[in-house]
Amino acid sequence: SVFSDGFATLTGHLQKNPAARSLVQKTFDIDPSNNADLADLLLRHALYLNRTGVVLFSTTRPERIAQNAKAADKLLSHDEAQKLTALLCSTRSIGT
């Protein structure tokens, strides 16, 4: 997966950190305990960071193609992207 260890680190951080869960829920209007919502959010973040390029993903589940296309239609704002980038960087720095 394109998310692999980073995805596991993020989900672990959100499980242990109520403030981070609240930030994700309020900022992105998603359930931070829902892995599909988080995967969509990370895809949207990748699309934001690479607006003029290509973002590749792979899946063994055909239904994920439609879900990813829907996620790609919901562009992140600059403010949302900055908040998510800061959250992702904080999870890397603390390791959980």
C-alpha positions in Angstrom: 0.0 0.0 0.0 1.1 3.6 -0.6 0.3 4.3 3.0 1.8 1.2 4.6 3.7 2.1 7.8 2.6 5.8 7.7 -1.1 4.7 7.8 -0.5 2.4 10.8 1.4 5.2 12.6 -1.4 7.6 11.9 -4.2 5.3 13.1 -2.2 4.4 16.2 -1.7 8.0 17.0 -5.4 8.8 16.5 -6.4 5.9 18.8 -4.1 7.2 21.6 -4.7 10.9 21.2 -8.1 12.4 21.8 -7.0 15.9 20.7 -5.8 14.6 17.3 -9.0 12.6 16.8 -11.0 15.7 17.6 -8.9 17.8 15.1 -9.5 15.2 12.3 -13.2 14.9 13.0 -13.8 18.7 13.1 -11.4 19.7 10.3 -12.3 17.0 7.8 -15.8 16.0 9.0 -14.8 12.3 9.0 -14.8 9.5 11.6 -11.1 9.2 12.6 -11.7 5.6 13.6 -12.9 4.7 10.1 -9.9 3.4 8.1 -11.7 3.9 4.8 -12.3 7.6 5.7 -8.6 8.0 6.7 -7.4 6.3 3.5 -9.6 8.7 1.5 -8.2 11.6 3.4 -4.6 10.6 2.8 -5.4 10.1 -0.9 -6.8 13.7 -1.0 -3.7 14.9 0.7 -1.5 13.2 -1.9 -3.6 14.8 -4.7 -3.2 18.2 -3.0 0.5 17.9 -2.7 0.9 16.8 -6.3 -1.8 19.0 -8.0 0.0 19.1 -11.4 1.2 15.5 -11.4 0.0 12.0 -11.1 -1.0 10.1 -8.0 -1.0 6.4 -8.3 -2.7 3.9 -6.1 -3.2 0.2 -6.3 -5.9 -2.0 -5.0 -7.1 -5.6 -5.1 -10.7 -4.5 -4.5 -12.6 -3.1 -7.5 -14.9 -1.1 -5.2 -12.0 1.0 -4.0 -11.6 2.4 -7.5 -15.0 4.1 -7.2 -14.3 5.2 -3.6 -11.0 6.7 -4.6 -12.6 8.6 -7.5 -15.1 10.0 -5.1 -12.4 11.0 -2.7 -10.5 12.7 -5.5 -13.5 14.9 -6.2 -13.3 16.4 -2.7 -10.3 18.6 -2.9 -8.5 19.8 0.3 -8.3 23.5 0.9 -4.9 25.0 1.6 -5.7 25.2 5.3 -6.9 21.6 5.5 -3.7 20.4 3.8 -1.6 22.4 6.2 -3.4 20.9 9.2 -3.0 17.4 7.9 0.6 17.9 7.0 1.3 19.1 10.6 -0.6 16.2 12.0 1.4 13.7 9.8 4.7 15.3 10.8 3.8 15.2 14.5 3.1 11.5 14.2 6.4 10.9 12.6 8.3 12.8 15.2 6.7 11.0 18.1 6.6 7.6 16.5 3.0 6.9 17.5 
